[in-house]
Amino acid sequence: MTTSTDTSYINNSDVAGRFRVLADRFASVLDTAPPSAWGAPSPCDGWTARDVVGHVIESQRDFFARHDIDLGGMPDLDDPAAAWHAHASVVEERLDDPAVGSKAFDGHFGPTTVGDTILSFYGFDLVAHRWDVATAVGVDLRFTDDELEFMETAADGFGAALYSDGVCKSGVEAPAGSDRQTRLLARLGRTS
């Protein structure tokens, strides 16, 4: 599977619209997974493909809850793709309210907003974990140049925090002559 060349998640100033593109790209991988693939091991140590989807949903829900934004009940992970669609729909609905995206707080890297954080940190998570799920379910996913740029820039900005507990494991050395995606994945502690 090759990702689309749509770069509206980068170029669109609308937080909900940008999240929607990221969410739809994540969903495009989940929607291709056969039910038997959800128990397959992912590149994330100790996690199955289902666990990765659960992590993405739960971490976003936790983020919104910490900022007093109610997303309702947790979707049932028996069908991870359906759970993601239900979760993403509620997130998009909340982000359609400009007051949600512009809600300010002091983040790990200083003053920020809910919208900036959901697009930067959690957007990074969506792109990286899209590859993890694709790999677990046997899909060859290639990032676009814009996605590679987005991920490299985000990783640069995270600095040492990239390797904090719960973010990425330590980087690994990419084989000599590796392409850009392989080098990025190695930086994120993944081998392709």
N, C-alpha and C positions, 0 to 999 in steps of 0.2 A: 504494500500500500504506500503510495506517495501522498504526502499531504498537499493540500491545495495551495495555490500561490496567493490566496487572499491575505492581504496584510492589514485588514481593517482593525484587527485587535491592536495594532501598533498605531495606526494613523487616525483612528476614530477617537474624538475627544469625549464621546458618550460612554460613561463607565459601564452602564448596562449593556450597551451594544458590544463593547470590547469583551466583557465577560462572556456574553452570548457566543461570540466566535470561539473563544477558548473552550467553553463548555460543549459546543457542538462538535469541535474537533475531538475532544475527549470521548464524547458519545459515539462518534463515528467508528472508533476502535471497539468500544464496548458492544455496539450493535452487531458487530461481525463475529463475536465470540460464540461458539456453540456452548450449550449448557454444560457439557462435559469438561470444558476448558477452565472453568472457574476455580477448580481445585489445583490447577497446575502451578508449580513453583514459579515465582517471579524473580527478577534480578535483585530484588530487595530481600536480603537474608531472612529466612524464616517466614516469609510472607507468600501467600498464594495470590493469584490474580484477584480473587474476591477480597482478600485482605487489603490489597492496594486500593481498590475502589472504596472499601470501608474507611481506610485511613483518609483518603481525600475528602470524603463526605464529612467524617467526624471532625477533622481538623478545621474545615471551613465552618461547620456548625459551632464549634468551640470558639472560634474567632468572633463570629457574629454575636454569640451569647455574651462574651466578655464585653461587648459594646452595647448591650441591652437591646439587641435586635433579634426578635423572636422568629425562628424559622418553622415553628410548629413541631410536630412529632417526627422522630427519626424514621426514615423510610426503611422498609424491610429489605435486608440484603440477600434474601433468598434468590432474588433475581437482580444481580448487581446493575445491569443496564437499566432496568426499570427504576431501581432505587436512585441511580444517578439522574435520570430524566426528572423524577419527582423533586429531588433536591435542587437541581439546577433551575427548574421552573420557579421554585420559591425564591431562590437567590436573585434571579433575574427580576422577579416581581418587586422584591425589596429594593434592588438597585435602580429600578425605574423611578423611584422617589429620589430626586437630587439631594434631598436632605440627608439620606442615608450615606451616599457616596462621599458627601462633603463633610461628614462628621469627623471632627479633628480629635487627635489623641497624641500622646507622646509614645512613639514606638521605639523599637530597639536601636534604630539609627537616628532618632530625633523626631521632631514634630512631623506628623503625616496625617493622612485621612484614611477612613475605611476604604474608600474607592481606590486610592493609590496602593494600599496594601493588598487588597484583593486582586488587583491586576499585576502587581510586581511580585511579591512573595508567593501568593497563592496561584498566580498565573504561571510562574516558574514551576511550581509544584505540578500544575496540570500538564504542562508540556513534558516534563521529565517523567511523570507517572503514566502519561499516555504511551510513552515508549516502553515503560516497564510492563504495562498490561499487554501491549502489542507483542512484545517478546514472549511473554508467558503463554499467550494463546496462539503463537506461531505466525504472527504477521510481521513482515519486514517493513518497518516504518522508517521513512526518510524525512528528516526535517527540511523545511524550506530554508533558503539563505536568510530570510528575515527572522525565522524562528531561531536559527543558529546565532544570529546577531543579538537577538533578545536574550537568549540564554547566556551567551558569553558576557554580555554587558551586565546582566544581573549577577552572575557569579563573581565578576570583578568587583561589583558594588558590595556584595556580601562579605568579601575578604575572608578572614579566618572564621567568621561566623558560618560560612558555608559548611564547615565540618563540625558544627556544634551537634550535640546529641539531638537526634530526631530530624536532622536536615539531610546531609549526605555523609556517607562514610568517606574515609580518606581517599584521595585520588590515587589512581594507579597509572603506571607508565603505558602509554599507547605504543603499539608496535611501530617501528620505523616506517616512514612513508604512509602513515595512516591518513585517511581523509579527515576533513574538518569535523564531521559528526562523530567519528570514532575518537578523535582527540577530545572533543567536548564530553562525551560519555565517560572517557577515562578520567577526566578532571572531576566528574561527578561520582567517581568510584564504581563505574560500571564498565563492563567489557561487552563488546558487540560480537 
